[in-house]
Amino acid sequence: MLAQKKCVPCKGATALTREQAKEMLAQVSGWELSADGKNIRRHFKFHDFLSALAFVSKVGGVAEIEGHHPDIMLGWGYAECMMWTHDIGGLHENDFIMASKINALYS
């Protein structure tokens, strides 16, 4: 289960292929793969701004622990998270680990 794993340093790794990313995507419900296969994103809905902000704060805490940070867009009643590994210019297992951990925060 991805949520139980830890993000690991990925210097020198290669990005997942689009097919590999599609396989991993099946493990993180609600997330979508970009057309170029280089990132994943999910839109989260909330009843108000403060709930969205509290969620983003929790995501930030997990990101610091894991050392792997999403791009986050925040607005009234929503937050959107996008994951990719900048160092390799695409997706790594770490991105799916974080997506799984973010999903757990939203549940």
N, C-alpha and C positions, 0 to 999 in steps of 0.2 A: 504494500500500500504506500503510495507516494507521500502521503502526509506524515508518515513515520520516518521518512528518510531525511537526511541533512544535506544541504547544499555543499558541494565540494569545489575547491579551486579548479578552474577549467583552462588554465593557461596551456596553450599548445593543442587544445582539443579542436576538433572540426565540428562545424554546425551539422545538426541533423538534416537529413534529406527531407523533402516534402512528404514522402511516403512514411518515413520514420516518425515525423511529427504528427501525421494523421493517426498513426497507431497509438501514440502517447496521448493524443487529444481525447481519445475514447475514455481515458481515466480521469478527466477533469470536466465534469458536466458544466454546461453553460458557457464554456470558453470557445472562441472561434479562431480559426487559423486564417492569417492574412492570405491574400491571393498569391503573394510571392513566397509564402511558406516561411517567412523570416521572423514572425512574431505571432503571439496569441493575445487576445483581449477578451474582457468580459465587462458588461454593463451591469451594475448593481443598483436596485431601486430602494428608496427609503421614503418614509412618511414626511420627513422634514430635513432641514439643513443640518441640525445638530446630530441627528442619527447618522447621516452620511459622514459628517466630520469625525464622530466617534469611531466609526468603522475604519476610516482612513488612518486614524491614529493607531488603532490596533494593527493594521497592515504594516504601518511604519515600524512598530515595535518588533514584529516578526521578521521584517526585512533586515533590521539591524542585527538581530540574533543570527540570521542565516547568512548575512553578508551578501545578499542578492536583492536588489531593489527594483520594484516596478516603476513605470511611469504612471502617474495617477492624475486623473482629471476629476475635480470635485465641483459640484454645483448643488442647487437646491433640489433635494430629493434624489440625488444620484451620485455615484462615484463610478469611474471607469478605470480599470487597471489594464495595463499592457505590459507584457513580459517579453524580453529577448535578451540574449547575452551579448552585450556590446563588444566585448573582447574578440568574439569569433564572428560577429556580424550575422548572427542567426540564432536558432534555438538549440538549447542544450537540455539535458534532463533536469538541471536545476530550475529551469523556467517552469516545468511541469510540477516539480516539487513545490515551488512557491505558489503556483496556481491552486494546487490541492490544499495547501495551508490557508490560503486566502478564502477558498470555498468553505473551509471549516469555520472560519471566523464569521462568515455570513449566515451560516445555519442557525 
